[in-house]
Amino acid sequence: MVALLKPHFRAEAPFDEVLAAHPAFPRLIARKIDVQRRGVHYTPAAEAAIDPAIHQLRSPYIFGSRDGAIKPLPESLLLRDGTTILVDPTPLEQDPYVVDHRDGRFVLLDGGVEVETVDLWPKPAYYDKLTSSGIKMSLLVSARPQRLNVFQSSYCYFWADKAGCRFCDIVTHTKQQREEMGVPTRLRPEDVRETIAEAIKEPGRFTNLCLTAGSVTKGAEIFDQEVEFYIELLQSIGSLFKTRRFPSQLIGSAFNERQLRRLHEETGLSSYTTDLEVLNEAVFNWVCPGKARQVGYREWKERLVRAVGIFGRGNVGTGLVGGVELARPHGFKTEADALAATLAEADWLGERGVTTVYIVWVPRPGSEFHDQQAPSLDYYLRLAQGLQDIRARHGLTVDFDDYRRCGNHPDSDLARLQ
């Protein structure tokens, strides 16, 4: 288990008071954001009501949880409207929401007050099956609402140069998963193919695939080896489909035009995402030193724009760790400045056909930013609405990261309402 340090907390306005300043913002999506910000803690009654035979428990993931542990707890909560909350188990002293079980229902508590009834994801049938090589399928491919996630490798080579992104715990969590769960260091394409073949036997459950991993900087040109890994895996998966192209997303490094064309022409990949993490060059250089040193902020953006010429408008995206732009001491000093800078850069990308989505920043115990705190709920509401407004203005879709497929982006939850 990763050693925990208690982050600094500041006084914040109550949920209803914040929401009153945003009367048009959907209440359940705001609740999702707040739960992601603060995390959850399960009471003994809730833990006793979790049924591993029917509920999807936390499977291998590229990042760790806020309590630094790997426990058989739910992967997600579901709100009344089908909104997904990917949750982080969190120590009580950090003031999380509490999940309890009362009168046959799972309920969400804030300050001891019941605020929502919630449900848990049903477990996919393939989770209990083994590949022909004897590996449990749930260790190879994990499920989102309607998406299959393939985390090809959780090692990032930026960490080898002590230049990993400061918010990230990918390598420390990889080691923990390998030791405590037996997760393979790198996935074999034939095992992944076999698992996906089993998963798609469940009618209507899954509609697309997402592949991601840590950056691999090796090769004749930077990222060549990473591209080779993805091509091998995508070709193996593609043999399951009758059509040339199949619904899929790759979240990878900032590949050059030659590498992108290879991925597009040699596989059935449908969409491409490469995460800038933060939309400001100065803060990016501090938060993501490896990315800054080996590619650079401006080149990373340009590679996103070039990808649009290959995959098409709306099929290229970038992800932000929303709120990390306010990390101390070199982030923005005010939420107003951070929001203005982020939305201006996102608008520049949107004008050129690139979608931008965010996840809520969770200061994780295995990261350099373990003792920091995410910004206010008000900030996240404004960021979500701002990014959705940008997509609407530029006619961009977010199908590969929407609420049904991914469920981890509060701003893309708004896309189904507008």
C-alpha positions in Angstrom: 0.0 0.0 0.0 1.2 3.5 -0.8 1.9 5.7 2.2 -0.7 8.4 2.7 -0.2 12.0 3.5 -3.2 14.1 4.4 -3.7 17.0 1.9 -4.4 20.5 2.9 -8.1 21.4 2.9 -9.7 24.8 2.7 -13.2 25.9 3.6 -15.7 25.6 0.7 -19.3 26.7 0.1 -22.0 24.1 0.5 -23.2 22.2 -2.6 -26.6 23.9 -2.8 -25.1 27.3 -2.4 -22.7 26.7 -5.3 -25.4 25.3 -7.5 -27.7 28.3 -6.8 -25.2 30.4 -8.7 -25.5 28.1 -11.7 -29.3 27.5 -12.0 -29.1 26.1 -15.5 -26.5 23.5 -14.7 -27.9 20.0 -14.3 -27.9 19.0 -10.6 -26.9 15.4 -11.1 -23.9 16.3 -13.2 -22.9 18.8 -10.6 -23.2 16.1 -8.0 -21.0 13.8 -10.1 -18.3 16.4 -10.2 -18.4 17.0 -6.5 -18.2 13.3 -5.7 -15.2 12.9 -8.0 -13.6 15.9 -6.3 -14.0 14.6 -2.8 -14.1 10.8 -3.3 -16.2 8.3 -1.4 -16.0 6.2 1.7 -18.1 3.0 2.1 -19.7 2.2 5.4 -19.6 -1.4 6.8 -23.2 -1.8 5.8 -22.5 -0.7 2.2 -19.5 -3.1 2.0 -21.6 -6.0 3.3 -24.2 -5.3 0.6 -21.7 -5.4 -2.3 -22.2 -8.7 -4.1 -19.1 -9.7 -6.2 -21.3 -12.1 -8.1 -23.3 -9.3 -9.7 -21.5 -6.0 -9.1 -18.5 -4.8 -11.1 -15.7 -4.3 -8.6 -12.6 -2.2 -9.3 -10.5 -3.8 -12.1 -7.0 -2.9 -13.2 -6.8 0.8 -13.9 -4.0 3.1 -15.2 -4.1 5.2 -12.0 -4.4 4.4 -8.3 -7.1 5.4 -5.8 -7.0 8.1 -3.2 -6.6 5.8 -0.3 -3.5 4.2 -1.8 -5.1 0.7 -1.6 -6.5 -2.0 -3.9 -9.7 -3.3 -2.4 -12.7 -5.2 -3.8 -14.9 -2.1 -3.9 -17.3 -0.9 -6.7 -15.8 0.5 -9.9 -18.5 3.1 -10.2 -21.8 4.6 -8.9 -24.8 5.2 -11.1 -27.1 8.2 -10.5 -30.9 8.3 -11.2 -30.4 9.6 -14.8 -27.8 7.0 -15.7 -24.9 9.4 -15.0 -21.7 7.4 -14.1 -19.4 8.4 -11.3 -16.1 6.7 -11.4 -15.2 6.8 -7.8 -12.1 6.9 -5.6 -12.1 5.2 -2.2 -11.1 8.0 0.2 -10.1 8.1 3.9 -12.8 9.6 6.1 -10.4 12.3 7.3 -10.4 13.8 3.8 -14.1 14.7 4.0 -15.5 12.4 1.2 -19.1 11.6 0.4 -20.2 8.4 2.2 -21.9 5.4 0.6 -24.3 3.6 2.9 -26.9 0.8 2.5 -30.3 1.5 3.9 -33.6 -0.2 3.4 -32.3 -2.3 0.5 -30.8 0.8 -1.3 -27.3 2.2 -1.7 -27.4 5.8 -0.8 -25.0 8.8 -1.0 -24.5 10.9 2.1 -23.0 14.3 2.5 -22.4 15.4 6.0 -24.6 12.6 7.3 -27.5 13.7 5.1 -28.9 11.4 2.4 -28.6 13.3 -0.9 -29.1 10.6 -3.6 -30.0 7.0 -4.2 -27.3 5.3 -6.2 -26.7 2.0 -7.9 -23.7 -0.1 -8.9 -22.6 -1.2 -12.3 -23.5 -4.8 -13.1 -20.5 -7.1 -13.7 -19.9 -8.2 -17.3 -20.1 -12.0 -17.8 -16.6 -12.2 -19.2 -15.0 -11.0 -15.9 -15.2 -14.5 -14.4 -13.6 -16.2 -17.4 -10.0 -17.2 -18.2 -8.1 -17.0 -21.5 -6.7 -20.1 -23.0 -3.4 -19.2 -21.5 -5.0 -19.1 -18.0 -5.2 -15.3 -17.4 -8.3 -13.9 -15.8 -10.0 -11.8 -18.5 -10.9 -9.0 -16.1 -7.1 -8.4 -15.7 -6.7 -7.8 -19.4 -9.8 -5.7 -20.5 -11.9 -3.7 -18.1 -15.4 -2.4 -18.7 -17.0 1.1 -18.7 -20.7 1.7 -19.3 -20.6 0.7 -23.0 -16.8 0.6 -23.6 -14.0 -1.9 -23.3 -10.8 -0.5 -22.0 -7.4 -2.1 -22.9 -4.5 -0.8 -20.8 -1.7 -2.2 -22.9 1.0 -1.2 -20.5 1.1 1.0 -17.4 4.7 1.9 -17.6 5.6 5.4 -18.8 9.2 6.1 -20.1 9.0 9.8 -19.1 9.4 8.4 -15.5 12.6 6.7 -16.4 14.2 10.1 -16.8 12.6 11.3 -13.6 10.4 13.6 -15.7 6.9 12.1 -15.3 3.9 14.3 -15.0 3.7 15.6 -11.5 0.0 14.7 -11.0 0.5 11.1 -12.2 1.0 7.8 -10.2 1.0 5.5 -13.2 4.3 3.7 -12.4 3.8 3.4 -8.7 0.3 2.0 -9.3 1.6 -0.4 -12.0 4.0 -1.9 -9.5 1.2 -2.2 -6.9 -1.2 -3.9 -9.3 1.4 -6.3 -10.5 2.3 -7.3 -6.9 -1.2 -7.4 -5.4 -3.4 -8.4 -8.4 -1.0 -10.2 -10.8 -1.7 -7.8 -13.6 0.7 -8.6 -16.6 3.3 -6.0 -17.2 2.5 -5.9 -21.0 -0.5 -7.5 -22.6 -0.3 -10.2 -25.3 -2.4 -9.3 -28.4 -3.8 -12.9 -28.6 -5.0 -12.7 -24.9 -6.7 -9.3 -25.6 -8.3 -10.6 -28.7 -9.7 -13.6 -27.0 -11.1 -11.5 -24.1 -12.8 -9.0 -26.5 -14.3 -11.9 -28.5 -15.9 -13.1 -25.3 -17.0 -9.7 -24.1 -18.9 -8.8 -27.3 -21.0 -11.9 -27.0 -23.1 -9.9 -24.5 -25.7 -8.3 -26.8 -25.9 -4.5 -26.7 -23.5 -4.1 -23.7 -20.5 -2.6 -25.5 -20.3 -0.2 -28.4 -16.6 0.7 -28.7 -13.0 0.1 -27.5 -10.4 2.3 -26.0 -6.7 1.5 -25.9 -4.2 3.4 -23.8 -0.8 3.0 -22.1 2.1 4.9 -20.7 4.3 6.7 -23.3 7.1 4.7 -24.9 9.8 7.0 -26.1 12.0 4.3 -27.7 12.5 3.8 -31.4 14.3 5.4 -34.4 12.1 8.4 -33.8 10.4 9.1 -30.5 7.3 6.9 -30.0 8.1 4.6 -32.9 8.0 1.6 -30.6 4.8 2.7 -29.0 3.2 2.9 -32.4 4.4 -0.6 -33.3 2.8 -2.0 -30.1 -0.5 -0.3 -30.9 -0.5 -1.5 -34.5 0.1 -5.1 -33.4 -2.7 -4.9 -30.9 -5.2 -3.1 -33.1 -4.6 -5.6 -36.0 -5.3 -8.5 -33.7 -8.5 -6.9 -32.4 -9.5 -5.9 -35.9 -9.6 -9.5 -37.0 -12.8 -9.9 -34.9 -14.8 -7.4 -37.1 -16.2 -7.7 -40.6 -15.7 -4.1 -41.4 -12.4 -2.4 -42.2 -12.8 0.2 -39.5 -14.3 -0.5 -36.1 -15.5 1.8 -33.3 -12.3 2.5 -31.4 -10.2 5.2 -29.6 -6.5 5.3 -29.0 -5.2 7.5 -26.2 -1.5 7.7 -26.9 1.5 10.0 -27.1 1.8 12.9 -29.5 2.6 10.9 -32.7 4.1 12.6 -35.7 2.3 12.6 -39.1 4.0 9.5 -40.4 3.1 7.5 -37.3 -0.5 8.7 -37.4 -0.8 7.7 -41.0 0.5 4.3 -40.2 -2.1 3.9 -37.4 -4.9 5.1 -39.7 -3.9 3.0 -42.8 -2.7 -0.2 -41.2 -5.4 -0.6 -38.6 -9.2 0.0 -38.1 -8.7 2.7 -35.6 -11.5 5.3 -35.6 -10.4 8.1 -33.3 -7.2 9.4 -31.8 -6.6 11.3 -28.5 -3.4 12.6 -27.1 -3.6 14.4 -23.8 -2.0 17.8 -23.2 -3.1 17.5 -19.5 -3.0 21.3 -19.1 -3.7 24.2 -21.5 -1.0 26.7 -20.8 2.6 26.5 -22.0 4.3 27.7 -18.8 2.3 25.5 -16.5 2.6 22.5 -18.9 6.4 22.9 -18.8 6.3 22.6 -15.0 3.6 19.9 -14.6 4.7 17.7 -17.5 8.5 18.1 -17.7 9.1 15.0 -19.8 6.5 15.9 -22.4 7.8 19.5 -22.5 11.4 18.4 -22.9 11.0 15.7 -25.5 8.1 17.1 -27.6 7.1 20.6 -26.3 3.8 22.2 -25.7 3.5 23.9 -29.1 4.5 20.9 -31.1 2.1 18.7 -29.1 -0.7 21.1 -30.1 0.4 21.1 -33.7 0.4 17.3 -33.8 -3.1 17.3 -32.6 -4.1 19.6 -35.4 -2.3 17.5 -38.0 -4.1 14.5 -36.8 -7.4 16.1 -37.8 -6.3 16.0 -41.4 -6.0 12.2 -41.0 -8.8 11.1 -38.7 -11.2 14.0 -39.4 -12.9 16.8 -37.3 -14.4 15.5 -34.1 -12.3 12.3 -34.3 -9.3 13.9 -32.6 -9.2 15.0 -29.0 -7.1 16.0 -26.1 -7.7 15.4 -22.4 -7.1 17.7 -19.5 -6.5 16.9 -15.8 -8.9 19.6 -14.9 -7.7 21.7 -12.0 -4.1 20.8 -12.1 -3.5 24.1 -13.7 -4.0 25.6 -10.2 -1.4 23.4 -8.5 0.9 25.2 -6.1 3.3 26.9 -6.4 3.7 27.4 -10.2 0.1 27.1 -11.4 -2.4 29.9 -11.9 -2.9 32.0 -8.8 -6.7 32.4 -9.3 -9.4 30.3 -10.6 -10.6 33.1 -12.9 -7.2 33.3 -14.6 -7.0 29.5 -15.0 -10.4 29.3 -16.5 -9.8 32.1 -19.0 -6.5 30.7 -20.2 -7.8 27.1 -20.5 -10.9 28.0 -22.4 -9.0 30.3 -24.8 -6.6 27.4 -25.7 -9.5 25.0 -26.0 -11.3 27.3 -28.3 -8.1 27.6 -30.5 -8.1 23.8 -30.7 -11.8 23.5 -31.3 -11.6 26.0 -34.2 -9.1 23.5 -35.8 -11.3 20.4 -35.2 -9.9 19.1 -32.0 -12.2 18.3 -29.1 -11.1 19.0 -25.5 -12.5 17.1 -22.4 -11.5 17.0 -18.8 -11.3 14.7 -15.9 -11.5 15.9 -12.3 -8.0 16.1 -10.8 -7.5 13.7 -7.9 -4.3 14.3 -5.9 -3.2 10.7 -5.6 -0.8 9.4 -2.9 1.6 7.9 -5.4 2.1 11.2 -7.3 4.3 14.2 -6.6 1.1 16.3 -6.0 -0.1 14.0 -3.3 -0.6 16.7 -0.7 -2.4 19.2 -2.9 -6.2 19.9 -3.3 -8.3 20.2 -6.4 -10.1 23.5 -7.0 -13.7 24.5 -6.1 -16.9 22.9 -7.4 -17.7 26.3 -8.9 -14.6 26.1 -11.0 -15.4 22.7 -12.3 -19.0 23.7 -13.2 -17.6 26.7 -15.2 -15.0 24.6 -16.9 -17.5 21.9 -17.9 -20.0 24.4 -19.4 -17.2 26.3 -21.1 -15.8 23.2 -22.9 -19.2 22.1 -24.0 -20.0 25.6 -25.3 -16.8 25.5 -27.3 -17.7 22.1 -28.9 -21.2 23.4 -29.7 -19.8 26.5 -31.3 -17.4 24.6 -33.6 -19.8 21.8 -34.4 -17.7 19.1 -32.7 -19.0 15.8 -31.4 -17.5 13.9 -28.5 -18.9 10.4 -29.2 -15.8 8.5 -28.2 -15.8 10.1 -24.8 -19.5 10.6 -24.1 -21.5 9.6 -21.0 -22.4 6.2 -22.4 -19.0 5.1 -23.4 -16.5 6.7 -21.1 -18.4 8.3 -18.2 -15.4 10.1 -16.8 -15.8 13.5 -18.3 -18.3 15.9 -16.7 -18.2 18.3 -19.7 -19.1 15.5 -22.1 -22.1 14.6 -19.9 -23.5 18.0 -20.9 -23.4 17.1 -24.6 -26.4 14.8 -24.3 -28.5 17.7 -23.0 -27.7 20.3 -25.6 
